[in-house]
Amino acid sequence: MVRVGNPNVEMVVYPNAGHAFHADYRASYQPAAAAAAWEKCLQFFARHLRA
């Protein structure tokens, strides 16, 4: 994890997860990285979006 500049932005690089690693219909799909990234996305939404 790297934080640069904006404290609300978090950059995460998942090893062996290239472009489109979240697309479950592609050969590049990485289920563990996709699950971890989705969880981080939901956490971000919970912190920054209001219903």
Biopython code that builds the backbone (N, CA, C, O; Angstrom):
import numpy as np
from Bio.PDB.StructureBuilder import StructureBuilder

atoms = [
    (1, "MET", "N", (0.854, -1.174, 0.000)),
    (1, "MET", "CA", (0.000, 0.000, 0.000)),
    (1, "MET", "C", (0.897, 1.234, 0.000)),
    (1, "MET", "O", (1.896, 1.287, 0.717)),
    (2, "VAL", "N", (0.532, 2.221, -0.809)),
    (2, "VAL", "CA", (1.269, 3.480, -0.901)),
    (2, "VAL", "C", (0.282, 4.624, -0.780)),
    (2, "VAL", "O", (-0.772, 4.606, -1.417)),
    (3, "ARG", "N", (0.609, 5.612, 0.026)),
    (3, "ARG", "CA", (-0.220, 6.814, 0.131)),
    (3, "ARG", "C", (0.618, 7.990, -0.357)),
    (3, "ARG", "O", (1.715, 8.239, 0.144)),
    (4, "VAL", "N", (0.090, 8.699, -1.332)),
    (4, "VAL", "CA", (0.797, 9.849, -1.882)),
    (4, "VAL", "C", (-0.192, 10.980, -2.066)),
    (4, "VAL", "O", (-1.215, 10.807, -2.728)),
    (5, "GLY", "N", (0.099, 12.134, -1.490)),
    (5, "GLY", "CA", (-0.744, 13.298, -1.713)),
    (5, "GLY", "C", (-2.069, 13.243, -0.983)),
    (5, "GLY", "O", (-2.125, 13.560, 0.206)),
    (6, "ASN", "N", (-3.122, 12.856, -1.648)),
    (6, "ASN", "CA", (-4.471, 12.845, -1.099)),
    (6, "ASN", "C", (-4.607, 11.740, -0.053)),
    (6, "ASN", "O", (-4.436, 10.566, -0.382)),
    (7, "PRO", "N", (-4.911, 12.087, 1.201)),
    (7, "PRO", "CA", (-5.014, 11.060, 2.239)),
    (7, "PRO", "C", (-6.209, 10.120, 2.058)),
    (7, "PRO", "O", (-6.284, 9.089, 2.726)),
    (8, "ASN", "N", (-7.138, 10.457, 1.171)),
    (8, "ASN", "CA", (-8.304, 9.608, 0.920)),
    (8, "ASN", "C", (-8.059, 8.580, -0.169)),
    (8, "ASN", "O", (-8.933, 7.768, -0.471)),
    (9, "VAL", "N", (-6.873, 8.613, -0.759)),
    (9, "VAL", "CA", (-6.572, 7.707, -1.862)),
    (9, "VAL", "C", (-5.556, 6.673, -1.397)),
    (9, "VAL", "O", (-4.533, 7.010, -0.800)),
    (10, "GLU", "N", (-5.851, 5.433, -1.675)),
    (10, "GLU", "CA", (-4.947, 4.343, -1.332)),
    (10, "GLU", "C", (-4.660, 3.568, -2.607)),
    (10, "GLU", "O", (-5.588, 3.167, -3.309)),
    (11, "MET", "N", (-3.402, 3.356, -2.911)),
    (11, "MET", "CA", (-3.026, 2.594, -4.090)),
    (11, "MET", "C", (-2.496, 1.240, -3.625)),
    (11, "MET", "O", (-1.586, 1.173, -2.798)),
    (12, "VAL", "N", (-3.060, 0.187, -4.150)),
    (12, "VAL", "CA", (-2.654, -1.163, -3.776)),
    (12, "VAL", "C", (-2.264, -1.899, -5.048)),
    (12, "VAL", "O", (-2.988, -1.866, -6.044)),
    (13, "VAL", "N", (-1.120, -2.561, -5.007)),
    (13, "VAL", "CA", (-0.672, -3.387, -6.128)),
    (13, "VAL", "C", (-0.742, -4.836, -5.665)),
    (13, "VAL", "O", (-0.125, -5.211, -4.668)),
    (14, "TYR", "N", (-1.490, -5.636, -6.388)),
    (14, "TYR", "CA", (-1.624, -7.048, -6.057)),
    (14, "TYR", "C", (-0.637, -7.846, -6.918)),
    (14, "TYR", "O", (-0.691, -7.779, -8.146)),
    (15, "PRO", "N", (0.261, -8.598, -6.276)),
    (15, "PRO", "CA", (1.242, -9.380, -7.040)),
    (15, "PRO", "C", (0.551, -10.343, -8.007)),
    (15, "PRO", "O", (-0.455, -10.965, -7.666)),
    (16, "ASN", "N", (1.086, -10.455, -9.181)),
    (16, "ASN", "CA", (0.580, -11.359, -10.232)),
    (16, "ASN", "C", (-0.824, -11.026, -10.708)),
    (16, "ASN", "O", (-1.471, -11.855, -11.347)),
    (17, "ALA", "N", (-1.307, -9.825, -10.407)),
    (17, "ALA", "CA", (-2.628, -9.411, -10.876)),
    (17, "ALA", "C", (-2.438, -8.249, -11.846)),
    (17, "ALA", "O", (-2.217, -7.108, -11.441)),
    (18, "GLY", "N", (-2.528, -8.562, -13.109)),
    (18, "GLY", "CA", (-2.352, -7.532, -14.129)),
    (18, "GLY", "C", (-3.661, -6.855, -14.486)),
    (18, "GLY", "O", (-4.615, -6.863, -13.708)),
    (19, "HIS", "N", (-3.690, -6.277, -15.657)),
    (19, "HIS", "CA", (-4.872, -5.580, -16.153)),
    (19, "HIS", "C", (-6.078, -6.522, -16.169)),
    (19, "HIS", "O", (-5.964, -7.682, -16.565)),
    (20, "ALA", "N", (-7.213, -6.021, -15.743)),
    (20, "ALA", "CA", (-8.492, -6.749, -15.757)),
    (20, "ALA", "C", (-8.498, -7.962, -14.829)),
    (20, "ALA", "O", (-9.161, -8.959, -15.115)),
    (21, "PHE", "N", (-7.768, -7.883, -13.726)),
    (21, "PHE", "CA", (-7.724, -9.015, -12.802)),
    (21, "PHE", "C", (-9.069, -9.265, -12.122)),
    (21, "PHE", "O", (-9.272, -10.324, -11.529)),
    (22, "HIS", "N", (-9.983, -8.305, -12.201)),
    (22, "HIS", "CA", (-11.290, -8.455, -11.563)),
    (22, "HIS", "C", (-12.348, -9.010, -12.526)),
    (22, "HIS", "O", (-13.458, -9.329, -12.101)),
    (23, "ALA", "N", (-12.020, -9.124, -13.792)),
    (23, "ALA", "CA", (-12.970, -9.596, -14.809)),
    (23, "ALA", "C", (-12.994, -11.126, -14.807)),
    (23, "ALA", "O", (-12.096, -11.770, -15.349)),
    (24, "ASP", "N", (-14.028, -11.695, -14.194)),
    (24, "ASP", "CA", (-14.069, -13.148, -14.024)),
    (24, "ASP", "C", (-14.310, -13.929, -15.313)),
    (24, "ASP", "O", (-14.304, -15.160, -15.297)),
    (25, "TYR", "N", (-14.516, -13.247, -16.397)),
    (25, "TYR", "CA", (-14.707, -13.914, -17.692)),
    (25, "TYR", "C", (-13.431, -13.905, -18.534)),
    (25, "TYR", "O", (-13.442, -14.343, -19.684)),
    (26, "ARG", "N", (-12.327, -13.404, -17.960)),
    (26, "ARG", "CA", (-11.062, -13.328, -18.703)),
    (26, "ARG", "C", (-10.019, -14.243, -18.066)),
    (26, "ARG", "O", (-10.109, -14.598, -16.891)),
    (27, "ALA", "N", (-9.043, -14.607, -18.866)),
    (27, "ALA", "CA", (-7.947, -15.456, -18.364)),
    (27, "ALA", "C", (-7.122, -14.737, -17.299)),
    (27, "ALA", "O", (-6.448, -15.385, -16.498)),
    (28, "SER", "N", (-7.168, -13.413, -17.284)),
    (28, "SER", "CA", (-6.384, -12.627, -16.332)),
    (28, "SER", "C", (-7.022, -12.554, -14.943)),
    (28, "SER", "O", (-6.448, -11.949, -14.037)),
    (29, "TYR", "N", (-8.191, -13.154, -14.762)),
    (29, "TYR", "CA", (-8.926, -13.101, -13.487)),
    (29, "TYR", "C", (-8.092, -13.696, -12.356)),
    (29, "TYR", "O", (-7.540, -14.789, -12.478)),
    (30, "GLN", "N", (-8.013, -12.957, -11.264)),
    (30, "GLN", "CA", (-7.308, -13.391, -10.054)),
    (30, "GLN", "C", (-8.299, -13.325, -8.893)),
    (30, "GLN", "O", (-8.485, -12.252, -8.318)),
    (31, "PRO", "N", (-8.940, -14.437, -8.533)),
    (31, "PRO", "CA", (-10.019, -14.403, -7.546)),
    (31, "PRO", "C", (-9.628, -13.808, -6.186)),
    (31, "PRO", "O", (-10.395, -13.028, -5.622)),
    (32, "ALA", "N", (-8.477, -14.152, -5.662)),
    (32, "ALA", "CA", (-8.078, -13.637, -4.342)),
    (32, "ALA", "C", (-7.869, -12.129, -4.392)),
    (32, "ALA", "O", (-8.334, -11.406, -3.511)),
    (33, "ALA", "N", (-7.173, -11.654, -5.420)),
    (33, "ALA", "CA", (-6.938, -10.220, -5.566)),
    (33, "ALA", "C", (-8.251, -9.487, -5.820)),
    (33, "ALA", "O", (-8.463, -8.395, -5.293)),
    (34, "ALA", "N", (-9.127, -10.073, -6.617)),
    (34, "ALA", "CA", (-10.420, -9.451, -6.909)),
    (34, "ALA", "C", (-11.251, -9.313, -5.639)),
    (34, "ALA", "O", (-11.872, -8.274, -5.415)),
    (35, "ALA", "N", (-11.268, -10.343, -4.816)),
    (35, "ALA", "CA", (-12.033, -10.299, -3.569)),
    (35, "ALA", "C", (-11.468, -9.243, -2.624)),
    (35, "ALA", "O", (-12.220, -8.487, -2.009)),
    (36, "ALA", "N", (-10.153, -9.194, -2.511)),
    (36, "ALA", "CA", (-9.518, -8.208, -1.631)),
    (36, "ALA", "C", (-9.775, -6.790, -2.127)),
    (36, "ALA", "O", (-10.062, -5.894, -1.333)),
    (37, "ALA", "N", (-9.674, -6.590, -3.427)),
    (37, "ALA", "CA", (-9.901, -5.268, -4.001)),
    (37, "ALA", "C", (-11.354, -4.835, -3.836)),
    (37, "ALA", "O", (-11.628, -3.669, -3.550)),
    (38, "TRP", "N", (-12.286, -5.770, -4.016)),
    (38, "TRP", "CA", (-13.704, -5.442, -3.865)),
    (38, "TRP", "C", (-14.004, -5.041, -2.422)),
    (38, "TRP", "O", (-14.766, -4.104, -2.184)),
    (39, "GLU", "N", (-13.410, -5.746, -1.461)),
    (39, "GLU", "CA", (-13.604, -5.403, -0.053)),
    (39, "GLU", "C", (-13.078, -3.997, 0.231)),
    (39, "GLU", "O", (-13.727, -3.225, 0.936)),
    (40, "LYS", "N", (-11.915, -3.661, -0.310)),
    (40, "LYS", "CA", (-11.364, -2.312, -0.136)),
    (40, "LYS", "C", (-12.272, -1.266, -0.775)),
    (40, "LYS", "O", (-12.444, -0.174, -0.233)),
    (41, "CYS", "N", (-12.846, -1.594, -1.909)),
    (41, "CYS", "CA", (-13.762, -0.684, -2.591)),
    (41, "CYS", "C", (-14.997, -0.425, -1.732)),
    (41, "CYS", "O", (-15.420, 0.721, -1.583)),
    (42, "LEU", "N", (-15.571, -1.479, -1.170)),
    (42, "LEU", "CA", (-16.746, -1.321, -0.312)),
    (42, "LEU", "C", (-16.422, -0.510, 0.940)),
    (42, "LEU", "O", (-17.239, 0.300, 1.380)),
    (43, "GLN", "N", (-15.259, -0.717, 1.507)),
    (43, "GLN", "CA", (-14.832, 0.059, 2.671)),
    (43, "GLN", "C", (-14.698, 1.540, 2.313)),
    (43, "GLN", "O", (-15.091, 2.413, 3.087)),
    (44, "PHE", "N", (-14.139, 1.811, 1.133)),
    (44, "PHE", "CA", (-13.995, 3.192, 0.669)),
    (44, "PHE", "C", (-15.369, 3.845, 0.518)),
    (44, "PHE", "O", (-15.577, 4.974, 0.961)),
    (45, "PHE", "N", (-16.304, 3.130, -0.110)),
    (45, "PHE", "CA", (-17.652, 3.665, -0.280)),
    (45, "PHE", "C", (-18.299, 3.953, 1.069)),
    (45, "PHE", "O", (-18.934, 4.993, 1.245)),
    (46, "ALA", "N", (-18.145, 3.049, 2.008)),
    (46, "ALA", "CA", (-18.740, 3.232, 3.341)),
    (46, "ALA", "C", (-18.182, 4.469, 4.034)),
    (46, "ALA", "O", (-18.906, 5.163, 4.747)),
    (47, "ARG", "N", (-16.900, 4.745, 3.827)),
    (47, "ARG", "CA", (-16.282, 5.912, 4.459)),
    (47, "ARG", "C", (-16.641, 7.216, 3.771)),
    (47, "ARG", "O", (-16.765, 8.245, 4.435)),
    (48, "HIS", "N", (-16.809, 7.197, 2.451)),
    (48, "HIS", "CA", (-16.878, 8.450, 1.698)),
    (48, "HIS", "C", (-18.209, 8.759, 1.028)),
    (48, "HIS", "O", (-18.413, 9.882, 0.566)),
    (49, "LEU", "N", (-19.105, 7.807, 0.963)),
    (49, "LEU", "CA", (-20.411, 8.053, 0.336)),
    (49, "LEU", "C", (-21.493, 8.072, 1.402)),
    (49, "LEU", "O", (-21.450, 7.313, 2.371)),
    (50, "ARG", "N", (-22.423, 8.917, 1.213)),
    (50, "ARG", "CA", (-23.534, 8.999, 2.161)),
    (50, "ARG", "C", (-24.835, 8.664, 1.452)),
    (50, "ARG", "O", (-25.049, 9.063, 0.307)),
    (51, "ALA", "N", (-25.690, 7.940, 2.129)),
    (51, "ALA", "CA", (-26.984, 7.535, 1.541)),
    (51, "ALA", "C", (-27.976, 8.683, 1.651)),
    (51, "ALA", "O", (-29.121, 8.552, 1.218)),
]
sb = StructureBuilder()
sb.init_structure("model")
sb.init_model(0)
sb.init_chain("A")
sb.init_seg("    ")
for serial, (resi, resn, name, xyz) in enumerate(atoms, 1):
    if name == "N":
        sb.init_residue(resn, " ", resi, " ")
    sb.init_atom(name, np.array(xyz, "f"), 0.0, 1.0, " ", f" {name:<3s}", serial, name[0])
structure = sb.get_structure()
